[in-house]
Amino acid sequence: LTSNGSLASLELPALTAVGTLTLERLRMRDLDGLAAVRRIDDALRIESNALLTSLDGLGAARVAGIIVIHDNRALDQCEAEAFAARVSASNRVTVTDNAACE
């Protein structure tokens, strides 16, 4: 999902696995509507979401491929790093240019 400035929330309770999940330039504050996702096989990209403050909705997911969490102005950098370390099944992680750690 990219460049949808009107998308403020997402509810996908039946989505449990995806190849690639891209969330870019959305108005979402959290990812709670993706709580059913358990597996991301190729890539997780969360970029340029100005209002995003929490990644907890994807906390049960396991990411086999790359993770990029970049330029989310309201998302705490330390929270993003901890999230990536918790869900990553690989060492291909990039977490940069998010909000300062609190």
C-alpha positions as a printed Julia matrix, in Angstrom:
102×3 Matrix{Float64}:
  0.0     0.0    0.0
  1.61    3.23  -1.07
  0.77    6.89  -1.39
 -2.79    6.76  -0.09
 -3.06    9.96   1.91
 -6.62    9.19   2.99
 -5.94    5.7    4.41
 -5.95    6.22   8.18
 -6.66    2.63   9.24
 -6.6    -0.86   7.85
 -8.52   -3.96   8.95
 -7.37   -7.24   7.41
 -8.22   -9.93  10.0
 -7.93  -12.81   7.5
 -4.47  -11.86   6.21
 -1.99  -14.22   7.87
  0.85  -14.44   5.34
  2.26  -12.27   2.56
  5.27  -12.25   0.3
  6.04   -8.54   0.55
  4.32   -5.94   2.7
  4.96   -2.29   1.81
  3.38    0.49   3.83
  4.49    3.83   2.44
  3.16    7.39   2.7
 -0.03    6.43   4.55
 -1.91    8.29   7.3
 -2.05    5.34   9.69
 -1.07    5.84  13.35
 -0.69    2.12  14.09
 -0.72   -1.27  12.4
 -3.31   -2.92  14.65
 -5.42   -3.96  11.64
 -2.58   -6.27  10.57
 -2.44   -8.23  13.84
 -3.33  -11.52  12.11
 -0.17  -11.46   9.96
  2.19  -14.2   11.13
  4.55  -14.56   8.16
  6.21  -12.17   5.71
  8.35  -14.16   3.3
 10.22  -11.59   1.21
 10.21   -8.03   2.54
  8.67   -5.66   5.04
  8.99   -1.99   4.09
  7.55    0.72   6.32
  8.58    4.09   4.95
  7.58    7.76   5.09
  4.48    7.37   7.27
  4.38   10.72   9.07
  1.74    9.75  11.66
  2.82    6.18  12.49
  3.65    5.82  16.19
  3.49    2.06  16.78
  4.46   -1.19  15.07
  2.79   -3.4   17.7
  0.12   -4.63  15.27
  2.78   -6.63  13.42
  4.4    -7.91  16.61
  3.42  -11.54  16.0
  4.85  -11.61  12.47
  8.08  -13.31  11.47
  9.95  -11.7    8.56
 12.14  -14.07   6.55
 13.48  -11.44   4.14
 14.55   -7.84   4.42
 13.15   -5.24   6.78
 13.29   -1.51   6.0
 11.83    0.96   8.49
 12.72    4.44   7.31
 11.61    8.06   7.6
  8.61    7.63   9.89
  8.68   10.99  11.69
  6.48   10.01  14.66
  7.9     6.5   15.19
 10.52    6.16  17.93
 13.81    4.91  16.43
 14.55    2.69  19.42
 11.09    1.1   19.23
 11.6     0.47  15.51
 15.0    -1.14  16.12
 13.62   -3.37  18.89
 10.68   -4.39  16.71
 12.99   -5.3   13.8
 15.24   -7.36  16.06
 12.23   -9.2   17.48
 10.55  -10.15  14.18
 13.55  -10.64  11.88
 14.6   -14.13  10.86
 17.55  -12.72   8.89
 20.24  -10.1    9.34
 18.98   -7.91   6.5
 17.58   -5.03   8.53
 17.71   -1.27   7.89
 16.15    1.07  10.44
 16.99    4.73   9.83
 15.74    8.31  10.06
 12.78    7.77  12.35
 11.95    9.95  15.37
 14.56   10.32  18.1
 14.59    7.71  20.85
 12.67    8.73  23.95
